[in-house]
Amino acid sequence: MFWDLSSFYEMVQLNKLHGECKAVEYPMSILNVCLQSYRWVRVLSLESIVATGIFPIDGVLAGSFSATYEVKAYVAQAVKRVTSKHLMVRISVHVDDFAQEATADTEEKLAQVLVESSVDLKFELEEGLDQSVAPSKCNAVTLSLKATKMLNNALGNFGTAASAVKDLGVDYGAGKCFLKKKASKSKQGDSRLELSGTTDSSG
């Protein structure tokens, strides 16, 4: 499952960032320099007109040389709590995108693991870190049509939109192209999942 957060960098709480970085033994001397720069005065200007400067309270500058490292440290503890609870799940972070992976012996087990860990991850991100999930950019990808249908049903109360793709990465195999075959399959059943509802943070 692929997650995208709205205004992730802008919503990072600097005081919380300091604590999270310290917990994972991030180089605090480098962090402190960067935190000072994030709090520098900001001004808006239009030609010769300059507004009164404001001092930002929160937010990490996406262009900072250390920003990607800082946000990974920011979410490290939250991700660890989820993966420690759900041992079959792996979560990786790239910029502001999260990839949540799992494998299981059966489609039923796979759907169960993904749904339960998704609820916990969403809770950690929104309640623990005050982040906002971007529903239209979240996607669930499976290699099984059965798992796709099960996720479609199970994620009905998850509060996000997702799509599922069958046979990911096998457009070509044994020297043959399967694009036409896959296109004909897509006409028979749209795998787009339109989900709505609220998250029960109790899991």
C-alpha positions, 0 to 999 in steps of 0.5 A: 500500500502506498501512502501520501501525506498532505503538506508533510514537510510544512506540518512537521512540529519542530519541538517534536522533531527535536525529541524524535531525532534525539530518540533515534540518536540523530546528530543533534549539532547538525539538527540544531543548526537546521532548526535555527535556519527554519525559524528565520524571518520570512517576508513577502514582497511585491516589487518595491512593497515588502510585508512585515516579516513573520517567524515560522513556528513549525515546518521543515524546508524541503530544499534543506540538505538534511530535510529528508533525513530529518523527516525519516527520523521524525517518523521512525518511532511511529513506524517502529511501533507499527512494524513491531505490532505487525511483524509481517509488515514492512514500511519504507519512507521516501520523501513524503511517501510511505510504502507499506508491504506485506506477504501472507500465505492466503489472500484472507490473511494478507487483507487482514494484515494490511487492513489492521496495520493500515489502521494503526499506521494512519492513527500514528501519522494523524494522531501521533504526528498531526499529519494528514493523509491525502486520500486521493493519492493512496493506492493499494496494489496486489497481485491477486484479484481475490485479495483486491476484492477482499481489500475493497470490502475490508477498507470500506471503513478506512477513510481513503481512496485506493486502486488495485493493480493485478499482475504488476510488473509482468507486462512482458514475460517469456519474450511476449507482451501481455499489454493487450491481454491485460487491457481486455481484462481491465474492461471486464472489471474495474479495480478502482476502489472508492472508499469512504468512512472514518477510522476507528483508532482502537484498531 
